[in-house]
């Protein structure tokens, strides 16, 4: 299985303006740490690609962000595991509406049911039965034209593509959904634009799903946060040429969306231009009476007005043989008599910018239409996106991560204080677990309180000659885990207090067993900031899980009080803690040795390498033996402390390479 830590959502405004506060992020964390959720390719529920468990929340002085752990299968057995998880997930989330809702739907729609109905949850509890809308609301069908479209201004939307009728709701046609399937999300951008134009007086009709009725009181609008943006278009079609033009999809579009190409066709008829465009989708369908469904646009432009006067969007259905033929021809030579379903139409004068935007949104996930129609200054649009939507925010320190993990991720530890060595470094190509020399200074503070830190694996001791220090994870087990973890916070406070004044940065991580899960808490920051947070009991672990949310909110509040503190990049471990992002360069590095006297020397890398990486390069050494400047014993095990003006010299070591904190 391949594991990746991924960013899910934060409390900053989304691209559509929505804001999720910390309370909502905590709800997502509490819901997902145990059961997880399905991750699908291109947000298509029929194409599962991975499983995601929510991992933890990262806090800094500016934002709170929710992260997850993505598990991607790498072999046949793991693929079978994911398929089983996906099948269970789909059944529980889409095919298992509450029984009380099913009873209410059956009671209210009894005379309309065929006996072959299915019950679903699609943003609300629904019943799916052939032509049930016409049976329950016969006037709706009477108001439809010969293409099955109804004026949008006769419907009362309570959500995107959801319309209320008394105590029930009906829906826009299922072909408005991704890959034409009810389990997938609806084309929000297209329907939102159509609704907006309808409210402004445009003559718009849409197709409805006549086989689906929902219970209005259960409706809860869902949102998809895969950002789809339409280029900003001008009111100009003068550069569009008559004839056929074909745009081929990129390898990425072919892989993720199964779109092969798109044809664009202009032809003139008296004082009108007719425009047709169709994408060729190689996505195989299994729930329709055709194998391939391709999105199609037809429009008429009045030459004298230089303005569209008609626009409609539809789906063309192909069999396998028809698609094989269509794939190798252009739009002017395609076979006639295809299965055809019109989804929407706009009649009357249409602003050219709106016209282009509707076409772009009809082809959601497919950038070829926007590419062909010609946005205003593509480079300017991209610059705007880069500068505003994708700004690389400074890492506002200190950073804190609080994660919830199942106990099965850890061994059955029995000691009160367990040191988990999770970092590796390579020596002659072999990985070795290591802890940094700074840990042994902290260990002396625990020993002063007669507390033993227990190691459960072999490790080496490494010194990185910089001012960034990652302390290993300390796991607190047993009935006194919470009390012991709070004791560890007190010891860490003493440790950081003893080092105030030094230009040093630390990360530390504590894991605490609660009844239901393991809470992992980590902090990264300057010594003065870490001491500020740990001093005066600002941060204390609650004695039961019901107070965890309050604990996280209070921690966020305290971190937000720290201003003007900047950290280098951090990285997130799959065990839900944060540390400095450090790289070790093992070979082919030019370096210099400068001797001070017969005993002391400095080793440093070619400074041009640091300039190339944009950071300082320091040496990394394996410590074999040390000597305390005060008692002359091995400093790693003697009781002397830096705070009492003791230090050490390295008397035996292995040069491992050079390191850089990014």
Phi, psi and omega in degrees: 000137177262129182249136175223134171276128184232148175279132182257306184194158176224182183266016175267158181304132176284174183295337177266006177096349180292147178230128174254120180278178185299325179300320180288325174297321178294323176299316179296320178297314182293329180283326193255352185292331185263312187264328179075185181213163183274136174250127186240147178294126179058032179058027181260114184297346179269001182231067180295137179234340184197170175240138182238124168259135172295139188253303183184177181246129176259128182245137166224186186288350182246336188204163172237132184230137177264130179243155178229167177248114181266131179247115183248121181299145181237354180213177186298317181297319180290327176295319177298321178299314181295320180298321178294318177297319181295318180298316179295318181298313181297318180297314184290329186262339183239331186249015181226063176294158180305140182300324180296326177290320177300316179300319181291321177295317179297319181293316184280337185243017187308316184288346182260351186278142183270343188097350178249019185287158173237152180246134187227166168237110181233062187087345171198166179287129188228160168239134179248118182206139186304124175060027183292331180294317179296325180290319183278322183232076184299334181292334179297314180296325180294333181273000180272149177276186185294341177270001180082019181260145180241142177303130182294331181286356175265359181252154181244095183287139170243000177192176180290114180075016180234127188231135185272141172221095183064233181272006183241170171229150172238170193230155169299156185305146183298339179286353170285350183269159182301129181054029168064026186240137184298332182288344183267163182289153182279159178284084185298316184298317180293309182293326177296317178294317178298317179297317180298316179293324178296318179296335179268011173102000180290148180272099187233138175233150178223163175268146179249160174271101185279002181249014186220127175229137180243162178270114190301320186294345180263001186290133175218116187287132179256151181234147177250130183252037163267109189288122174245121181240140174263134178302154176279121187256156177263165176272066184207128173235016185294336183269003180271126188264151174291157179104192185254137174229136180241129175249124178273144180281152175289165178300324180295316179294321178298319182290310188279325188241358177062028178265126186267312181196176175216132178261143176233133188222123175244137171211153186256140178219102185058240183262024182227145168259139171251135181239130175229143174212142181217134172269150176254108182258128178260024177280119183280125180262149181231003185240007182239174178271021172216158186273331182226133179244122184244131180284138188225144177233139174229136181210155176236132180243128176281117184295320182294322180276344189053047187209139173294141176240358176202143177206131175218153179238142185212176173240131173254130182258137183235143167280175179299314181295319179296323180290321177301322178288316184292328183299334184251013176230169175262180188294337182279346183244015182287159181292143176272167177078024178288158170295134189219128176229113177281135183255327182199159176208150176233128180239145183104179182297132181236126174304133185300324179294318176295321180301312179294322181294319178298318179297315180300316182288328176302325180260046179307141183077357180240108183279358187294325180294313178296325178297319182285318187288342171083091177286166173290119172042078182308319181297322180293320178297315180297322178299319181296318179295316182297319186281329186253311187278332186238037180296134178273092186295144174297146179281100185276106184273169354287164178249144177229141173232133178235118186237154175240123182229153175289150182294337182292347176287347183240156174291167181277078182285143182242340179287158180292318183234112184243127179266120179258117181267109188244356182256145181237152172222151185260135174233117184054039176084353181258136179280138176230136174288143183216157166237155180277155183300332182297335179299324184291335172293315177297320181303326179294327177293321176294318181296327177299335178259015179060036176248131182258131174263121187262126172271146179236014178203156177289152180201163172250167179252129184237141174244122172260120187279059174226194181247031177239131187227126176255116176275145181290163180289130176253120184258125182255117185246166172088184185292338181256021186302317184291315178299318180294324178295319176294326174297319178299322176299320179295318179294318178297324177298316176299317182299313181289326178299321182291344184249003180301137183107340177272142178277074185227152179236141181229153164234142173219157183219136177234134175247135185230127177283119166256173185301319188261332185207178173254125175267128178248123183240127179222148179228141176228131179174181173291153182305315183298324180286321178296319178295320177302318183286326184269341181286149175062028174058033177297323179243117176220135181287132181291157185275355173209160189292339182292345181255007183296316181301316178297320178301316181294318179296320179293321177298317178301318180299314181293320179296323181293344179284345183267121183246161172057041177234117186245136179248160167288183181295148175245162174233155184247125178279153180294347173273008170083029175232162182248153177205178180288146178272100185243139174246149176242126180259118192266329190214168178057036179249123175285131179219166184232149177242127179240117181269132177268317175208195183293339186252325187257145175205158177244138175243127180216152183278162174304121184299340179295332177294318178298322178296323180294318181276347181074026180206172181275140180256130180230166182275154173239126183231146169273124180275120177265316183208144178230168176224126179286135180289344181264306186256354178070000176277179176295119186296331183293337183242349179283165183275357185289151184233154174299326183293345176254027176068024174266156174207191181213160171244147178271117183263343177209134185201167169239129175283118184268332184151205179237149185232158177212135172266123188278000000 
